[in-house]
Amino acid sequence: MKELTYFYLNGCPFCRAADRMLKELETEHPEFSKIPIKKIEERENATLAERYDYYYVPCFWIGNQKLHEGAASKEKLRAVLDKAISA
């Protein structure tokens, strides 16, 4: 299992939707709640965010591998969580 890095913006409707779907997935699949997720607000951590190659939030990474960028569906987020579990 690997830690996810999750870039988001306060006030972003796509990030709020991603947060809601992540909670739903953790409820449906309790093993997902064990995945460490490092949430990073992009504006508050601009120097760190600039080290990653992405344009849209929400954006999910494992190490240097980008798993998802931009508006997400529940299925796409499940794939991100599955990847973190199996890594």
C-alpha positions in Angstrom: 0.0 0.0 0.0 1.3 3.4 -1.0 0.5 6.9 0.2 -1.6 9.0 -2.2 -0.8 12.7 -2.7 -4.0 14.6 -3.4 -3.8 18.2 -4.7 -6.9 20.3 -4.3 -8.2 23.8 -4.0 -10.5 25.2 -1.3 -13.8 26.2 -3.0 -13.3 23.9 -6.0 -16.6 22.1 -6.8 -14.7 19.2 -8.4 -12.6 18.8 -5.3 -15.6 18.8 -3.1 -17.2 16.2 -5.3 -14.0 14.1 -5.1 -14.0 14.3 -1.3 -17.6 13.2 -1.1 -16.9 10.2 -3.5 -13.8 9.2 -1.5 -15.8 9.1 1.7 -18.5 7.0 -0.1 -15.9 4.6 -1.4 -14.3 4.3 2.0 -17.7 3.4 3.5 -18.4 0.9 0.7 -14.9 -0.6 0.9 -13.4 -0.2 4.4 -9.9 -1.3 3.2 -9.7 2.0 1.3 -9.8 3.9 4.6 -6.4 2.4 5.5 -4.7 4.2 2.5 -2.7 7.2 3.7 -3.8 10.3 1.8 -1.7 13.5 2.0 -4.0 16.3 1.1 -2.3 19.4 -0.2 -4.1 22.7 -0.8 -2.4 24.0 -3.9 -2.5 27.8 -3.0 -1.2 27.2 0.5 1.6 25.0 -0.7 2.4 26.6 -4.1 6.2 25.8 -3.9 5.5 22.1 -3.4 2.7 22.0 -6.0 5.0 23.6 -8.6 7.3 20.5 -8.4 4.4 18.3 -9.8 3.4 18.3 -13.5 -0.3 19.0 -13.5 -2.8 21.7 -14.4 -6.2 20.6 -13.0 -7.4 19.6 -9.6 -8.3 17.3 -8.0 -5.0 15.6 -8.9 -3.8 12.3 -7.4 -0.2 10.9 -7.3 1.7 8.0 -6.0 5.3 9.1 -5.7 6.1 10.6 -9.1 3.3 8.8 -11.0 0.2 10.9 -11.8 -2.9 8.7 -11.4 -5.7 11.2 -12.1 -6.1 14.8 -13.0 -9.3 16.9 -13.2 -12.9 16.2 -12.6 -13.4 12.7 -11.4 -16.1 10.0 -11.4 -16.5 7.5 -8.6 -15.2 4.8 -10.9 -12.0 6.8 -11.7 -11.4 7.4 -8.0 -11.9 3.8 -7.2 -9.2 3.0 -9.8 -6.9 5.4 -8.0 -7.6 3.8 -4.6 -7.2 0.3 -6.1 -3.8 1.3 -7.4 -2.7 2.6 -4.0 -3.8 -0.6 -2.3 -2.0 -2.8 -4.8 1.2 -0.7 -5.0 
